[in-house]
C-alpha cells in the first residue's frame, strides 16, 4: 500500500466520524444517556412497548453516513482499515514505541467487531436464533435502505410483529456499540495521518536532493 492510499482511507474515515458526531442521532443518544425501552401490559389489553432515543429522520440520516463504515466501496470498512493498520505496522514503520500497542489494539478491535456481529441476539424467529449481523443487515438493507429484496421481505415480516419495538431496540443497541468502536480509532488515525504526512514530505525532500 502506498502512502497516499493509506492517507486517503485514514482521512476519509475521520471525516465521516466527525459527521457521525454532528448527527442528530448521536446528539440525541448523548442527551438521553443511551436508549431505554418500556414494556407495559394489562389484563385484556394489548402489549405496549415504547422507547426513547432518536426518531426515524435521525436514524435515516445517520445510516447514510454509517454505511461508509460497513460497505467495501469506499474502503473504510473493517477489512480495508485492517489493511491500513498492517501497512502502518509492516511498511511505514509507524508501529514502534508508543504506537506499537495502539496498532495491535486497532487490529484487535477490527477482529473483535467481526466476533461481536457473529454473536446472538435474544431473539429466536422461526425457530432460529437471530445473530447481531443478521438483525443489523435486515433492518438496514431491508428496512432503511431497501437495497435487498430478500431482506426487505424479512424486514416487513418482522415489522408486522407486535414485539418489533424490542427488535428495533436491539438494533439501536448494536448501532451504539458499533459507533463506539468506530469512534475509538479516531485519535490513533490522527497520529497516523501526522506521521504519514511527515514521512511523505521527508521522502519528497530526499528525492529532491537525490539522497
Secondary structure by P-SEA (a helix, b strand, c coil): ccaaaaaaaaaaaaaaaaaaaacaaaaaaaaacbbbbbbbbcccccbbbbbbcccaaaaaaaaaaaaccccccccccaaaaaaaaaaaccccccccccaaaaaaaaaaaaaaaaaaaacccccccccccccaaaaaaaaaccccccccaaaaaaaaaaaaccaaaaaaaaaaaaaaaaaaaaacaaaaaaaaaaaaaaaaaaaaaaaaacc
